[in-house]
Every structure is written in C-alpha cells, then in structure tokens.
Amino acid sequence: MRTSESVLHALRCVGAAGTDTIAEAVGTSPAEAGSALIDLAVDGLVTFERGPFGGWRITAPGQAADDRAVARELDTLGARDLVTTAYQGFLELNPELLDLCTAWQLRTAEPDRIVAAFTDLHGRCAVCLGPLAPVLPRFERHRGGLEHALSRARAGETGYLADRLDSYHTRWFRLHEDFLVTLGRPRH
C-alpha cells in the first residue's frame, strides 16, 4: 500500500484519532501522516472534527476507497487464505481476551495473575500473527503495539491492560477491526 492508502486504512481501523496516533499505526512520522491526511481530506476521503472527541475520521467514500485498496492488496499478494487462517486463530483467542478484560475491570483476580494471563495470551496471539508479518507488515505493527502495552503493564503501569486509549484491549480491538476490514467482513 502507498502511504496515503496505509494512512486511510489505519484511520479506518483506529476510528477517530489524532495525527500522532495514525502515524504510530502506520509506522511513519507525524509529518508524513499529517501530509497524507490533508491530501485525503482534499479528496473527501477523511474529515477533521474539532472538539474534545474530535480528530480525523474516515468518510463513506473513504471506506469505499479503503475496501478497494485492501481487496487489491490481498489479490496482488495472494494473501487472502493466509489472513483467513490467522483470523481464525485470532477468533479462538478473542473470548479469552474479553474475559481477561472483564476480570481486570472488575478486579476479580490478583493483578499479577491477570498480567500473567495477558502475557500467555499475547504469546499465542504472536504465533497467529507471525506468518502475516512478512506479507502484510501492518500486522507486525499491531503485534508490536500489543507488546508495548503489555510491557508497560508488566512494568507496573497496569492501566495499559484495559484502562487507557492505548491499552492492550484497545490495540486488540484495532487488530480485530483490521482483520474484519481486510477480509471484508462485517462486525457482529
């Protein structure tokens, strides 16, 4: 994907976001992401809303453009089966992640035990994502983002499990959204 297509796709997976968040998701500089966002806005594919819950947002034409770009990418790379297999493995882990987030939020177990369970889950998720990284590098960035949040939680900043906008849970949601968008599947 070109930078503008990567920025558009990242915005779709992240939801409303600032330039820095999009830059991180794409693995580029804020200046490069900002330039791409402005170009996308000129084309009517994204918009910027001010206010406390503002940020860049994808438009309906932007979603359609992203659908076309992702389908073209999968066809060009012949990666549909690879992504489908990884997504099936991810889906097996998803209920466990939801249970862990609930346990964390309700404090039904000791924090150390919950962090250890997140660590175990993360290892299994990394195995699912491993084959995708060489073909679709954005999935390696998802793995890296999850690893970053988990490392912070293991270092005592337990809000990185499920209490922050850059938490493991939020990053997991973005990964899930990327799988759905990449495979052209609706969220249930």
Disulfide bonds with the S-S distance in Angstrom:
none
